[in-house]
Amino acid sequence: MGGLIPLSDASRRPARLPVVTAFIIVVNVFIFLLELMRGDAFVMQWSAIPAQIISGHHWITILTAMFMHGSWSHIIGNMVFLWAFGPEIEDAMGRGRYLVFYLAGGLVAMLAQIAADTHSTVPNLGASGAIAAVMGAFIVTYPRDRIQRSRLAVSSRVVPGAFRRCARSQ
């Protein structure tokens, strides 16, 4: 099953260089590298923890958590989807409105996550809510556009007996 990873809009090209989308990607990558270098203390300090926010502390983390990611696959997946859909929406909205829309989408998603479990002490992080807003805007704005996809297939299927064969060979 191929073609699962979106690359870009095959039906149109943005008229302007997607400066804001590129900037958002750079910021996300920079913050992820800081997470890797500074470890769990950094993650706990800057991710959104619902119980702390509900108690009136660390409100800034509602924003900062939107630029953090839990793993390489998390950031790579988010940035691929942002690059596939963001440039056309940035072009359609204009740079300023697009940035406000992106941030608002992320804030609404983070607030929904906090509201879902107000007593949770588990750190919440990720740009998925903001990127979902961009994808939703793309679907509404360009419902008939074709998406250029990669031929790479991502599979999580396990081949029966593969682990037994590996264990025997060691």
GIFEN-V879335 format. One line per field, one symbol per residue. phi: phi as a letter, one per 30 degrees, with the letter a starting at -180 (. if undefined). Layout:
# GIFEN-V879335
phi->???
This chain:
# GIFEN-V879335
phi->.ciccdcaddcabddcddddeddddddddeddddeddciddddddcddcedddddjchddddddddccbdadddddddddddddcdeddedddjdddddddeddddddddddddddadcdcddcakcedddddddddddddbdcdccdbdddccbcdcdeiddddddddd
